[in-house]
Amino acid sequence: MDVLGKVLSVDKALIIIKLLAEKGRDMKLTEISEELDINKGTLHGLISTLKFHGFIDQDGKTQKYRLGLYLIELGDIASKSLDIIQITSPIIEEVSNRLQETVHIAKLDNFDVVYVDKKESKQSMRIYTSIGSRNPAYCTGVGKAMLAYLDEDTLNMLLPEKVEKFTPNTVTDKEEFIKRLRLIKEKGYALDNEEFSIGLKCVAAPIFNHEGKAIYGLSVSGPSVRMTEEKIQESIKLIKLAAEKISHKIGYKK
């Protein structure tokens, strides 16, 4: 064990796993040895141990090494053990304090968004919601931020041919809606310009998990009189940064 408290053999084993993950392809023993500057004898022992525990697999024909299936299992366990509320609470509190508006974390449930965490604005005129409540995904910023990252088949399955028009700004045409989702994906954020409720505007961004799926959304909502163009631009920057921070905390790597 060195002065920093690291066990060198464990450290080297983890570096091997990281290398295979970063390369994203099968590698020969010689390649790994050269990349990490570990002699083949030591490397073979480390890899044999990792193979035994399922962290590394070896192709029977090419003899090359790749990440083992057990890591997928571990990733799933780690993902389920994450407490999203514990992770998001301090971040959304900071965003809410900066913008002085209500901030939400929501997840997609079929064609609805379900609010799982929030930090309310301290303003006397503010948005009132409750954790566990639902709203239609297609006319909310946070809903669109998640819908934009679904694959086309899933999206077509979820989107009904006819939807309710809540305000004059609600987009009800399916083709136009899908076109707007593509733009949202390009920009990395979504807006609700009084599409669900007159007098309410929202800025939202997706939160990605370790598989790159937009499993949650982060949004800031406020009365239209306060959500000026200047404030919306500020909100876009803050919400995107906060969503990116949460994504990394739950395992997303861009």
Secondary structure, 3 states (H helix, E strand, C coil): CCCCCCCHHHHHHHHHHHHHHHHCCCECHHHHHHHHCCCHHHHHHHHHHHHHCCCEEECCCCCCEEECCHHHHHHHHHHHHCCHHHHHHHHHHHHHHHHCCEEEEEEEECCEEEEEEEECCCCCCCCCCCCCCEEEHHHCHHHHHHHCCCCHHHHHHHCCCCCCCCCCCCCCCHHHHHHHHHHHHHHCCEEEECCCCCCEEEEEEEEECCCCCEEEEEEEEEECCCCCHHHHHHHHHHHHHHHHHHHHHCCCCC
